[in-house]
């Protein structure tokens, strides 16, 4: 009998069986009988990239509202799940998907499926003006707490506004604008729900002490009488091109240090260039070892911290390079070093050992995520939603293994050109003269 994990070319292959219910819901089952637990991951193909004009923040607002529904008698979903023994129950909204998840004792799997079915089919009957107003207030409070009144929060808004043109769905961050969130009426919420939260637009992953036959019977019980549905089309946008670089200075009363941020529009997900830039992020900014980190933090001691982040989605991605400037150092001097390092990279100067280290860390990250049913369920769901197949869990590693210094440098020239950059300099609110 094949175990839950096998190996091919040194990479894990997760055993998966799949079926699709008549309503359109796709179900992936990863059986592992080691412990009497089941990870339940439900992903909807909707995020901030699917929001229309005046709807910024809607997908995230739904994440909050979807934690309650008709048959819970006023109780919160998390309360019911915790009472049934759930661990790691949470939800996330991104640019392309919204995910709800919990890890349940095997004996309480029915409870988790009931919860997922109830919010999928009985959300609207449990929604009223008071509940909508309460969640609008919660989301607006989250925006104030995590963005507006957090150190370096203003630069996130400034960067996004500079990267994307008017009307682009990624221009206003996943949290959305206050005016759009406040404008969420019951009618607009219903239209958004009926479009995106249909079974055919979702994938359910069950990982743990359950096999495909058991899963089919349980899913038939909770989702079997849902009417057939179809997956809604997702609108496309032309590639974003910046005609000229932009420089913005932001005063932030909560920031302790100046920060220099460079941001570029990056490649879409599941591409060779995404893998190349993710490897570059490690080669450049790994604490203690990356070249940027060594140059700015250890050798010159001009920066407190250096970071490079790569995000990718169906409409494209972003690359962010940040340096937190030490007191008494001019932000312009740090920016000059970034210019020098970008030029060196474009010329092909990248240590092959640093690239090899980045590939090894990518492989290690996949192996680490095998430890835990929840992590495996998350891997399978992400692979399905991004690549269209659960086999895509190792596609990023396979792409990374094929990288060379020349291919990474070529990707950097394509995406990190100075003419495509947005630079945002955060100046501490205390008015540090070094900035």
Secondary structure, DSSP 4 states (H G I P E B T S, - for coil): ---SEEEETTEEEE--EEEE-TTS-EEEEEE-TTSSEEEEEEEES--GGG--TT-TTHHHHHHHHTT--GGGTT--HHHHHHHTT-EEEEEEE-SS-EEEEEEEEGGGHHHHHHHHHHHHHSSGGG--HHHHHHHHHHHHHHHIIIIITSTTHHHHHHHHHHHS-TT-TTTTTTT--HHHHHT--HHHHHHHHHHH-SGGGEEEEEEES--HHHHHHHHHHHHTTSPP--PPP----PPP--SS-EEEEEEETT-SSEEEEEEEEEPPSSSHHHHHHHHHHHHHH-TTTSHHHIIIIIIS--EEEEEEEEEEETTEEEEEEEEEEPTTS-HHHHHHHHHHHHHHHHTT---HHHHHHHHHHHHHHHHHTTSSHHHHHHHHHHHHHHHSSGGGGGHHHHHHHT--HHHHHHHHHHH--GGG-EEEEEEETT--TT-
